[in-house]
Structures are given as structure tokens and as C-alpha cells.
Amino acid sequence: MISRRSLMDKTIRICHLSEGIAGHNGQVLGVIKTLKDAGFTISVQEVSVNWSIRSLRSILRIIARKFSRFPNSFSIRLIQACYKLGEYDEFDMVISSGSNLAPINLALAKRHHAKNIHMSSIRDWRVEDFSAYITTTQVSFLPNNLRPKIVPNQFDPASCEELGKKFIQEKNIQDTKFSLLVIGGDGIGYEYRDNEWEIMIEQFINFCKNANTQPLFITSRRTPQHLESKLISNYDSPYSVYFHAEQRRGSFHHLLYMAKHIFVTEDSSTMISEAISSGKSVITIFPKTIRTPRKYSDIIDKYQRLNFIERRSLRVIQTTDFTRDRGISNKVQKAHMDFQKSLVKRLELD
């Protein structure tokens, strides 16, 4: 039997399958971070994935899903024919997120005799065809089905604190207090009217005035550009991170530490999970119109049940009470460690 020390001395070559969706990539990178934090040496190649014929993607999606039910030499070749992959080298493990990638994940793992990890709702494929199948709620009684308390992401209390303290020292802002608003946009059944964006910003600014804090903003790909432009024009917030202005998803570990109070729009489990992983309880804010699927509401319900979040309508942000201790750092660290142990055990790396 190979010892854990021997495994740690060996580089685990990971093939990260990507459709280019930021939320899905963030979850994969969170799993990779979990393995790195466990002490393993990791090398990663990101492989772009598209449908082989884009105009037929709906048909190809059905074919790939149906043939993933019973993977064999014929079905694996057929599944691979449905996709167009970027170049890749040899690998020991395949990791992906999002239901479109599950069939190609298991096909590549079977063909190359590699371990594989996937994150998405279950469809036609079987959990037993994955070394680890990560979900929010239980989809199988098999040990392959791992259910971390926090959706995998690249954040943790220690790194946020380290980068936050460094940033505060560099900018000489030790005496300034901040409140943070992380803004998403329409998606997963959440719909924001234009006047609701205005109400939300007004409510947040009023909260900042009442709490004697300076506003910080983080925007995302789905944030309306006109809203981001208004934030830049109307508010003196030089430390904010703006997606459209920077044409990329900027780094913001430090902002999560700097912020005394954190608000996150409820339309992104990735953004909420990242904020929670800073070790601070989060206020999630929601619009009037919500038609979210059950799989997503399950995530929100779980976070609320664990006291990681408190939900509020965007119309009543300014009345939020932060007087009680909302630190959840120890609970977050334990959740991360529990997931790390279960993942390492499931992959037979211990």
C-alpha cells in the first residue's frame, strides 16, 4: 500500500474541465485548494470544453447524458464525439462542475483510468461512476456522495485575514471602518427591477451612514453595467472591485476581512459561499421576484439553518442589526477541515 507521505511527494496531475463559467470554475478551484491545503503537491491544466457542433448542442446534450448512464467503450467514444476539447496532457484526476460536463468527465476518467470529481445535480449518470460526487443535499447513500457544509471555494478565514491586514497596513487605514455590498444580478430565478437596484443602493448607503462605516462594493459579470457605472460615479470607494471596469474578476480576499458588515445579493451561491468562508456571518438580500429551483433554495435554507447567513429584503437593509456577535470563523474552519478529511479519504489519498 502506498503511504500518504509517498503520495505527498508525488505531484497529482489534475485536469480541470471548464466551460468558462466563473461560478463553476470557482468550485473546481475550491476543491483543488482543499487538496493543496491537505498537503498534496498539485499541478493543474485547465481544459476548455465546448459542444462539437454548437448549433446541435441541445441534441448533443441529450445524447451525452443518456449514454453516460452505462459507460463502456462504445458509449465513451460517443460521449467524446459530442464535445470539443482543448489540448491536454496526461493526468491523474479529472475535476469539473456543472451538469454539461459530467458525461465528458466520466468518459475521460474511464478512458484514462483516472480518479474523477464532479459537482452538479444528478441527471442520467450514476454517482458510482465518480470517485467523489459533491452536492449540497444527499443524492445517494453511496460514500461517493460528499456533502460539504460550504460550497467549495478559494476562500478561508486565515487567508482573508492575512491579505486584509497587509492591505490595511499598506493603505494606512487602520482607523477606517467599512461595510461591504457584493452585487450579482438576474439569475437562478432572481429578478431585479431597475427601481429595486436604486432602493438597494440607497438602503445600503443609509446603513453605512448609521453604522459610521465607509461603503465598499464588489460587482460581478451579471451586475448591470449602468449600475456599476453609477456606483463609480456617485460614491468615493477607491478600494472597491468592479468587474466591468476591470474586465475581469478581481481579487477581494482583503475586502472580506476589512468589512465589518457584509451584504451579498442572494442570486449567487458562489458569492455567498466565498463571503461565508471569510469567517463572518453574512446578510443575504433578495428582490421581490424569486422563482429559484429547489436545488438552489436548498443551499440557502442550509446556510440559514447553520446560522451562516441572515436573509433580508433589499428594501430593509438599513434596519439590519449587527449588535450581536456574528463571528463564525471556528464553524467555517471546522466545515473546511471536515470536507478536506472526507475528500482525502474518498479519493484514497490518506
C-alpha positions as CSV (number, residue, x, y, z in Angstrom):
1,M,0.0,0.0,0.0
2,I,1.3,3.5,-0.9
3,S,1.9,5.7,2.1
4,R,0.4,9.2,2.4
5,R,4.0,10.5,2.5
6,S,4.7,8.9,-0.8
7,L,1.6,10.4,-2.3
8,M,2.6,13.8,-1.0
9,D,6.0,13.5,-2.6
10,K,4.3,12.8,-5.9
11,T,2.6,15.5,-8.0
12,I,-1.1,14.9,-8.6
13,R,-1.8,16.0,-12.2
14,I,-5.3,17.5,-12.4
15,C,-7.4,18.0,-15.5
16,H,-9.8,20.9,-14.8
17,L,-12.6,20.8,-17.3
18,S,-14.1,24.3,-17.9
19,E,-17.0,25.8,-19.9
20,G,-15.7,29.2,-18.9
21,I,-18.4,29.8,-16.2
22,A,-16.9,31.7,-13.3
23,G,-19.1,30.1,-10.6
24,H,-18.3,26.6,-11.8
25,N,-14.6,27.3,-12.1
26,G,-14.6,28.7,-8.6
27,Q,-16.0,25.5,-7.2
28,V,-13.4,23.4,-9.0
29,L,-10.6,25.7,-7.8
30,G,-12.1,25.3,-4.3
31,V,-11.7,21.6,-4.5
32,I,-8.1,22.0,-5.7
33,K,-7.4,24.3,-2.8
34,T,-8.8,21.7,-0.4
35,L,-6.3,19.1,-1.8
36,K,-3.4,21.6,-1.6
37,D,-4.4,22.5,2.0
38,A,-4.2,18.8,2.8
39,G,-0.5,18.9,1.9
40,F,-0.6,17.4,-1.6
41,T,1.5,18.7,-4.5
42,I,-0.8,19.6,-7.3
43,S,-0.3,20.6,-11.0
44,V,-3.4,21.8,-12.9
45,Q,-4.2,22.1,-16.5
46,E,-7.4,23.9,-17.4
47,V,-9.0,22.3,-20.5
48,S,-11.7,24.3,-22.3
49,V,-14.8,22.3,-23.2
50,N,-17.4,23.1,-25.9
51,W,-20.1,21.2,-27.8
52,S,-18.6,19.7,-31.0
53,I,-21.4,21.3,-33.1
54,R,-22.8,24.3,-31.3
55,S,-26.0,24.5,-33.4
56,L,-26.8,20.9,-32.3
57,R,-25.9,21.4,-28.6
58,S,-29.4,20.6,-27.4
59,I,-29.3,17.2,-29.1
60,L,-25.7,16.5,-28.2
61,R,-26.5,17.3,-24.5
62,I,-29.3,14.7,-24.5
63,I,-27.1,12.1,-26.3
64,A,-24.2,12.6,-23.8
65,R,-26.5,12.4,-20.8
66,K,-28.3,9.2,-22.0
67,F,-25.1,7.4,-22.8
68,S,-23.4,8.4,-19.6
69,R,-25.8,6.1,-17.8
70,F,-23.9,2.9,-18.7
71,P,-20.3,3.9,-19.7
72,N,-18.5,1.4,-21.9
73,S,-16.0,1.6,-24.7
74,F,-18.8,2.4,-27.3
75,S,-20.6,5.0,-25.2
76,I,-17.4,6.6,-24.1
77,R,-16.4,7.2,-27.7
78,L,-19.9,8.5,-28.5
79,I,-19.8,10.9,-25.5
80,Q,-16.4,12.2,-26.5
81,A,-17.7,12.8,-30.0
82,C,-20.3,15.2,-28.5
83,Y,-17.6,17.5,-27.2
84,K,-14.8,19.6,-28.5
85,L,-11.9,19.7,-26.0
86,G,-8.8,21.8,-25.8
87,E,-5.4,20.1,-25.9
88,Y,-4.4,18.3,-22.7
89,D,-1.6,16.2,-21.3
90,E,-1.7,13.1,-19.2
91,F,-3.5,13.4,-15.9
92,D,-4.3,11.5,-12.7
93,M,-7.6,13.2,-11.8
94,V,-10.5,15.0,-13.6
95,I,-12.5,17.7,-11.8
96,S,-15.5,19.6,-13.2
97,S,-18.6,21.4,-12.2
98,G,-21.9,21.9,-14.0
99,S,-24.2,19.3,-15.4
100,N,-23.0,19.8,-19.0
101,L,-19.6,18.4,-18.0
102,A,-20.5,15.3,-16.1
103,P,-20.6,13.0,-19.2
104,I,-17.2,14.1,-20.5
105,N,-15.8,13.9,-17.0
106,L,-16.7,10.3,-16.5
107,A,-15.7,9.4,-20.2
108,L,-12.2,10.8,-19.8
109,A,-11.8,9.2,-16.4
110,K,-12.8,5.8,-17.7
111,R,-10.6,6.1,-20.8
112,H,-7.5,7.3,-18.9
113,H,-8.1,5.2,-15.7
114,A,-8.1,8.4,-13.6
115,K,-9.9,9.4,-10.5
116,N,-12.7,11.9,-11.0
117,I,-14.6,14.5,-9.1
118,H,-17.8,16.3,-10.2
119,M,-20.2,18.9,-8.8
120,S,-23.7,19.3,-10.0
121,S,-27.2,18.0,-9.6
122,I,-27.6,14.4,-10.7
123,R,-29.0,13.6,-14.1
124,D,-28.8,10.3,-16.1
125,W,-25.4,9.3,-14.9
126,R,-24.7,7.3,-11.8
127,V,-22.9,8.5,-8.7
128,E,-20.8,5.3,-8.6
129,D,-19.0,6.3,-11.8
130,F,-17.3,9.2,-9.9
131,S,-14.6,8.9,-7.3
132,A,-16.3,11.8,-5.5
133,Y,-19.7,13.4,-6.4
134,I,-20.1,16.6,-4.5
135,T,-23.6,18.0,-3.8
136,T,-25.4,20.3,-1.4
137,T,-28.0,17.7,-0.4
138,Q,-27.9,13.9,-0.4
139,V,-28.5,12.3,-3.8
140,S,-27.1,8.9,-3.0
141,F,-26.4,6.7,0.0
142,L,-23.1,5.7,-1.5
143,P,-19.9,7.1,0.1
144,N,-19.0,8.7,-3.2
145,N,-21.6,11.4,-2.5
146,L,-19.9,14.1,-0.4
147,R,-21.9,17.0,1.0
148,P,-19.7,19.8,2.4
149,K,-21.5,22.3,4.6
150,I,-20.0,25.1,2.5
151,V,-19.9,25.1,-1.3
152,P,-16.1,24.6,-2.3
153,N,-14.4,27.9,-3.0
154,Q,-11.0,29.5,-2.8
155,F,-11.5,31.5,0.5
156,D,-10.8,30.8,4.1
157,P,-10.6,32.9,7.3
158,A,-6.8,32.7,7.6
159,S,-6.0,33.9,4.0
160,C,-8.6,36.7,4.2
161,E,-7.1,37.9,7.5
162,E,-3.5,37.8,6.2
163,L,-4.3,39.7,3.0
164,G,-6.7,42.1,4.8
165,K,-4.1,43.1,7.4
166,K,-1.5,43.6,4.8
167,F,-3.7,45.8,2.7
168,I,-4.8,47.9,5.8
169,Q,-1.2,48.4,6.7
170,E,-0.2,49.4,3.2
171,K,-3.0,51.9,2.8
172,N,-2.7,53.2,6.4
173,I,-6.5,52.8,7.0
174,Q,-6.4,51.2,10.5
175,D,-8.9,53.7,11.8
176,T,-11.4,53.4,9.0
177,K,-14.4,51.0,9.3
178,F,-16.1,49.5,6.2
179,S,-19.3,47.8,5.1
180,L,-19.3,45.7,2.0
181,L,-22.0,45.0,-0.6
182,V,-21.4,42.2,-3.0
183,I,-23.7,42.5,-6.1
184,G,-24.7,39.9,-8.5
185,G,-27.6,40.2,-10.9
186,D,-30.5,38.4,-12.6
187,G,-30.1,34.7,-12.5
188,I,-31.2,31.3,-11.0
189,G,-34.7,32.7,-10.7
190,Y,-33.9,36.0,-9.1
191,E,-35.0,39.1,-11.0
192,Y,-34.2,42.7,-10.1
193,R,-36.2,45.7,-11.4
194,D,-34.4,48.9,-12.1
195,N,-36.0,50.7,-9.1
196,E,-35.0,47.8,-6.9
197,W,-31.3,48.4,-7.7
198,E,-31.8,52.0,-6.7
199,I,-33.6,51.1,-3.5
200,M,-30.9,48.6,-2.6
201,I,-28.1,51.0,-3.0
202,E,-29.9,53.8,-1.1
203,Q,-30.7,51.4,1.7
204,F,-27.0,50.2,1.9
205,I,-25.7,53.8,1.9
206,N,-28.1,54.7,4.7
207,F,-26.9,51.7,6.6
208,C,-23.3,52.8,6.2
209,K,-24.2,56.3,7.5
210,N,-26.0,54.8,10.5
211,A,-23.1,52.4,11.2
212,N,-20.5,55.1,10.6
213,T,-18.7,52.9,8.0
214,Q,-17.4,53.6,4.5
215,P,-19.1,51.7,1.6
216,L,-17.3,49.0,-0.4
217,F,-18.6,47.4,-3.5
218,I,-17.9,44.2,-5.4
219,T,-19.6,43.7,-8.7
220,S,-19.8,40.6,-11.0
221,R,-20.3,39.6,-14.6
222,R,-24.1,39.7,-14.1
223,T,-24.2,43.1,-12.5
224,P,-25.8,45.6,-14.8
225,Q,-23.1,47.9,-16.3
226,H,-25.3,51.0,-15.8
227,L,-25.5,50.2,-12.1
228,E,-21.7,49.7,-11.8
229,S,-21.1,53.0,-13.6
230,K,-23.4,54.8,-11.2
231,L,-21.6,53.3,-8.2
232,I,-18.2,54.5,-9.6
233,S,-19.5,58.0,-10.4
234,N,-21.5,58.6,-7.2
235,Y,-19.5,57.1,-4.4
236,D,-16.0,57.6,-3.3
237,S,-14.9,54.0,-2.8
238,P,-11.4,53.6,-4.2
239,Y,-10.9,50.1,-2.7
240,S,-14.0,48.6,-4.4
241,V,-13.6,45.8,-7.0
242,Y,-15.6,46.4,-10.2
243,F,-16.0,43.6,-12.7
244,H,-16.9,45.6,-15.9
245,A,-14.4,48.4,-15.2
246,E,-11.6,46.0,-14.7
247,Q,-12.8,43.5,-17.4
248,R,-12.1,40.6,-15.0
249,R,-13.0,39.2,-11.7
250,G,-10.6,41.0,-9.4
251,S,-9.1,39.7,-6.1
252,F,-11.1,40.6,-3.0
253,H,-9.9,38.4,-0.1
254,H,-8.8,41.5,1.7
255,L,-12.1,43.3,1.4
256,L,-13.9,40.4,3.2
257,Y,-11.6,40.9,6.1
258,M,-11.7,44.7,6.1
259,A,-15.5,44.8,6.1
260,K,-17.2,44.9,9.5
261,H,-20.5,44.1,7.9
262,I,-21.1,42.0,4.7
263,F,-24.1,42.0,2.5
264,V,-24.4,39.7,-0.6
265,T,-27.2,39.6,-3.1
266,E,-28.8,36.1,-2.9
267,D,-28.6,35.2,-6.6
268,S,-25.1,33.5,-6.4
269,S,-24.2,30.6,-4.1
270,T,-20.6,31.1,-5.1
271,M,-20.5,34.7,-3.8
272,I,-22.4,33.8,-0.7
273,S,-20.0,30.8,0.0
274,E,-17.0,33.0,-0.5
275,A,-18.2,35.6,1.9
276,I,-19.1,33.0,4.5
277,S,-15.7,31.4,4.1
278,S,-14.1,34.7,5.4
279,G,-15.4,33.6,8.8
280,K,-18.0,36.3,9.1
281,S,-21.8,35.8,9.1
282,V,-23.4,37.3,6.0
283,I,-26.6,39.2,5.3
284,T,-28.1,37.9,2.1
285,I,-30.5,40.3,0.3
286,F,-33.2,39.4,-2.1
287,P,-35.6,41.1,-4.5
288,K,-39.4,40.7,-4.7
289,T,-39.3,38.3,-7.6
290,I,-37.8,34.9,-6.8
291,R,-38.5,31.7,-8.8
292,T,-35.5,29.7,-7.9
293,P,-35.3,25.9,-8.3
294,R,-35.5,23.7,-5.3
295,K,-31.8,22.7,-5.6
296,Y,-30.8,26.3,-5.1
297,S,-33.3,27.1,-2.3
298,D,-31.8,24.1,-0.5
299,I,-28.4,25.8,-0.4
300,I,-29.9,29.0,1.0
301,D,-32.0,27.1,3.6
302,K,-28.9,25.1,4.7
303,Y,-26.8,28.2,5.2
304,Q,-29.6,29.8,7.1
305,R,-30.1,26.7,9.3
306,L,-26.4,26.7,10.1
307,N,-26.6,30.4,11.1
308,F,-24.1,31.3,8.4
309,I,-26.5,33.8,6.9
310,E,-29.4,36.0,7.7
311,R,-31.9,36.8,4.9
312,R,-33.4,40.3,4.4
313,S,-35.4,42.0,1.7
314,L,-33.3,44.6,-0.2
315,R,-36.0,47.2,1.0
316,V,-35.0,46.9,4.6
317,I,-31.2,46.8,4.6
318,Q,-30.7,49.9,6.6
319,T,-32.5,48.5,9.6
320,T,-30.1,45.5,9.8
321,D,-29.0,44.9,13.4
322,F,-25.3,43.9,13.8
323,T,-25.1,44.4,17.6
324,R,-24.8,40.7,18.4
325,D,-21.6,38.7,17.7
326,R,-21.7,37.3,14.2
327,G,-18.3,35.6,14.1
328,I,-18.4,32.1,12.6
329,S,-14.7,31.6,11.9
330,N,-14.4,28.4,14.1
331,K,-17.5,26.9,12.4
332,V,-16.2,27.7,9.0
333,Q,-12.7,26.3,9.7
334,K,-14.3,23.1,11.0
335,A,-16.5,22.8,8.0
336,H,-13.5,23.2,5.7
337,M,-11.5,20.6,7.6
338,D,-14.4,18.1,7.7
339,F,-14.7,18.4,3.9
340,Q,-10.9,18.0,3.5
341,K,-10.8,14.8,5.5
342,S,-13.8,13.3,3.7
343,L,-12.4,14.2,0.3
344,V,-8.9,12.8,1.0
345,K,-10.5,9.6,2.4
346,R,-12.9,9.2,-0.5
347,L,-10.0,9.6,-3.0
348,E,-8.0,7.1,-1.1
349,L,-5.2,9.6,-0.6
350,D,-4.8,9.1,3.2
